[in-house]
């Protein structure tokens, strides 16, 4: 009973309920000039770790889940085994990651990790993906040429996903190329 209660508390921090109702930010362009509210949580987050392969608890918007699960299923039929290494992140977790990478890599990290309030992960519709062909290494530049990376380049749009930070588009996106970072925008 204690373990179940602790798990419930832990999950409520990773998949928080929406306390304040905001407009639907599914298509929100997240930039320095247009940050997300610090108290923003997307509507109806679900833990998908029992539906698709994940690195742990991964939460996504409920309206995105069927597209992710279908994409994983179809990829598996094509011999690709995906894993989600990251989904929704609240600003507190994003701050921790940002501060950590700034300490490790200095200013070079600024074009590789978003500041709190500027991460598409806070939308609950963005996933970092990896696959079996690269031994499920996460945020790996080698994902671009992996079996899963090539499959996504051809098929992700069929499930409503786009690559947020394409190659040679840093001046537009604000971030270096991230072949693992896919955002759901709808069909």
Backbone torsions as a table, in degrees:
resi	resn	phi	psi	omega
1	UNK	NA	-42.2	179.0
2	UNK	-64.3	-45.2	179.1
3	UNK	-60.4	-43.3	178.8
4	UNK	-61.3	-40.6	179.3
5	UNK	-66.7	-43.4	177.5
6	UNK	-62.2	-42.8	177.0
7	UNK	-62.1	-38.8	178.6
8	UNK	-63.6	-43.3	178.6
9	UNK	-65.1	-47.3	180.0
10	UNK	-59.0	-47.2	-179.5
11	UNK	-63.5	-34.7	-179.5
12	UNK	-65.9	-22.9	176.2
13	UNK	-83.8	-32.6	179.3
14	UNK	-82.5	-32.0	178.8
15	UNK	-126.1	68.0	-174.2
16	UNK	-68.1	155.0	173.3
17	UNK	-79.4	151.2	178.3
18	UNK	-75.7	114.9	-179.1
19	UNK	-87.8	-35.0	179.4
20	UNK	-116.0	131.6	179.9
21	UNK	-86.0	119.4	177.2
22	UNK	-108.3	166.8	170.4
23	UNK	-60.3	161.6	179.4
24	UNK	-68.9	118.2	-177.9
25	UNK	-97.0	15.3	-177.5
26	UNK	-51.9	-40.9	-177.3
27	UNK	-100.9	10.5	-178.1
28	UNK	-61.6	127.7	171.4
29	UNK	-82.3	121.1	-175.5
30	UNK	-100.2	114.2	-178.9
31	UNK	-142.9	173.1	175.1
32	UNK	-55.3	-40.3	-179.0
33	UNK	-78.5	-14.2	-176.1
34	UNK	-138.9	63.2	-177.8
35	UNK	-75.1	162.6	173.6
36	UNK	-80.9	148.3	175.5
37	UNK	-59.3	142.3	-176.5
38	UNK	-63.2	-24.4	-179.5
39	UNK	-101.2	15.0	-178.9
40	UNK	-76.0	128.6	166.8
41	UNK	-126.4	136.9	179.5
42	UNK	-68.1	161.2	179.1
43	UNK	-70.8	143.6	168.2
44	UNK	47.0	65.5	174.9
45	UNK	-77.1	138.1	177.2
46	UNK	-124.4	142.3	172.0
47	UNK	-77.9	120.8	-176.7
48	UNK	-99.9	7.1	-173.7
49	UNK	-66.4	-16.0	175.0
50	UNK	-99.5	4.1	-179.3
51	UNK	-109.3	-34.8	178.7
52	UNK	-139.5	164.3	179.7
53	UNK	-69.5	128.7	178.3
54	UNK	-136.8	168.2	178.6
55	UNK	-85.1	-5.4	-179.6
56	UNK	168.3	-147.6	175.9
57	UNK	-70.5	123.0	176.9
58	UNK	-130.6	125.1	-178.7
59	UNK	-110.7	140.6	177.2
60	UNK	-138.3	160.1	173.7
61	UNK	-58.5	139.6	-179.1
62	UNK	-57.0	-37.1	-177.6
63	UNK	-74.5	-5.0	177.9
64	UNK	-99.4	-23.4	-170.2
65	UNK	-57.9	-44.8	-177.8
66	UNK	-63.4	-32.8	178.9
67	UNK	-71.3	-41.2	177.8
68	UNK	-64.7	-46.3	-177.3
69	UNK	-65.3	-38.6	177.9
70	UNK	-67.3	-39.6	178.5
71	UNK	-62.5	-44.9	178.3
72	UNK	-62.2	-41.7	-179.4
73	UNK	-63.7	-47.6	-179.2
74	UNK	-66.0	-38.3	177.2
75	UNK	-63.2	-41.9	179.3
76	UNK	-61.3	-39.1	176.2
77	UNK	-61.9	-24.9	177.2
78	UNK	-95.5	10.0	176.7
79	UNK	86.5	13.2	-179.0
80	UNK	-106.9	128.1	175.8
81	UNK	-112.4	106.2	179.9
82	UNK	-87.6	162.2	169.6
83	UNK	-144.3	139.2	174.2
84	UNK	-88.9	124.0	177.7
85	UNK	-98.2	-15.0	176.8
86	UNK	-160.2	143.0	175.6
87	UNK	-129.5	-126.0	178.6
88	UNK	-59.5	137.2	172.4
89	UNK	-133.8	128.6	175.1
90	UNK	-78.4	165.2	-176.9
91	UNK	-60.7	-29.8	179.6
92	UNK	-66.4	-43.1	177.1
93	UNK	-67.3	-40.3	178.8
94	UNK	-61.2	-40.1	178.7
95	UNK	-62.8	-44.0	178.4
96	UNK	-58.2	-48.7	-179.8
97	UNK	-63.3	-43.7	-179.9
98	UNK	-60.3	-51.1	-179.0
99	UNK	-60.7	-40.7	179.2
100	UNK	-60.4	-49.8	-176.3
101	UNK	-70.9	-30.5	175.0
102	UNK	-65.7	-40.2	177.3
103	UNK	-65.0	-37.3	-177.5
104	UNK	-77.1	-48.5	-170.6
105	UNK	-111.3	-3.1	-179.8
106	UNK	68.4	-150.8	-176.2
107	UNK	-62.8	-22.3	177.7
108	UNK	-60.1	-26.1	-178.8
109	UNK	-71.3	-17.9	-175.5
110	UNK	-63.5	-26.6	177.2
111	UNK	-98.2	10.5	-179.8
112	UNK	-118.5	-17.7	179.6
113	UNK	-143.0	136.1	-176.7
114	UNK	-79.1	146.9	171.3
115	UNK	-69.6	158.7	175.4
116	UNK	-55.7	137.6	-177.9
117	UNK	88.3	-9.6	-178.3
118	UNK	-118.1	11.9	-178.8
119	UNK	-98.7	130.8	174.6
120	UNK	-63.4	-20.7	178.3
121	UNK	-62.1	-28.8	179.3
122	UNK	-66.2	-18.7	178.6
123	UNK	-71.9	-21.6	-178.6
124	UNK	77.8	10.2	-178.2
125	UNK	-122.6	11.9	-176.8
126	UNK	-119.2	138.8	178.6
127	UNK	-128.8	145.8	166.4
128	UNK	-99.3	126.2	-175.5
129	UNK	-114.5	154.3	171.3
130	UNK	-146.3	174.7	179.4
131	UNK	-147.3	170.0	-175.6
132	UNK	-61.8	-32.5	-175.8
133	UNK	-63.3	-18.3	174.4
134	UNK	-117.4	28.2	177.0
135	UNK	57.9	32.1	176.1
136	UNK	59.9	27.9	174.4
137	UNK	-67.7	132.2	-177.8
138	UNK	-95.3	158.4	-176.4
139	UNK	38.8	51.1	-176.9
140	UNK	-106.8	124.0	178.0
141	UNK	-56.8	-25.3	178.1
142	UNK	-65.8	-12.3	178.4
143	UNK	-62.2	-27.9	179.3
144	UNK	-52.6	-45.2	-176.5
145	UNK	-102.3	10.1	177.0
146	UNK	-74.4	166.8	177.1
147	UNK	-58.3	-43.1	180.0
148	UNK	-68.6	-40.5	178.5
149	UNK	-61.9	-43.3	178.2
150	UNK	-67.1	-38.1	179.1
151	UNK	-63.0	-43.5	179.1
152	UNK	-62.7	-41.3	180.0
153	UNK	-57.0	-33.8	-179.5
154	UNK	-89.2	-28.0	-166.5
155	UNK	-123.3	-16.7	-172.1
156	UNK	-55.7	-37.2	-177.9
157	UNK	-60.3	-28.4	-179.4
158	UNK	-64.6	-18.6	-177.7
159	UNK	-112.7	7.4	176.7
160	UNK	88.0	14.1	-177.5
161	UNK	-104.9	143.7	175.3
162	UNK	-127.9	152.6	174.5
163	UNK	-78.7	118.5	-174.6
164	UNK	-72.2	-37.4	-172.6
165	UNK	-125.2	78.5	-176.7
166	UNK	-68.2	163.7	178.7
167	UNK	-63.4	139.4	176.2
168	UNK	61.5	28.3	179.5
169	UNK	-126.2	21.2	-177.7
170	UNK	-58.0	-37.1	-179.0
171	UNK	-65.4	-21.8	177.8
172	UNK	-94.9	-47.5	-174.1
173	UNK	-82.5	-26.1	-177.2
174	UNK	89.0	-6.9	-177.7
175	UNK	-131.8	152.1	176.1
176	UNK	-65.7	165.7	-179.4
177	UNK	-56.4	127.9	177.3
178	UNK	-131.2	91.5	-177.0
179	UNK	-67.4	-11.0	-178.7
180	UNK	-93.4	-11.7	-169.4
181	UNK	-98.7	105.3	-175.4
182	UNK	-120.0	133.2	-177.0
183	UNK	-115.8	133.2	175.4
184	UNK	-80.0	126.7	175.4
185	UNK	-124.6	-3.0	-179.7
186	UNK	102.2	164.7	-178.4
187	UNK	-74.5	NA	NA
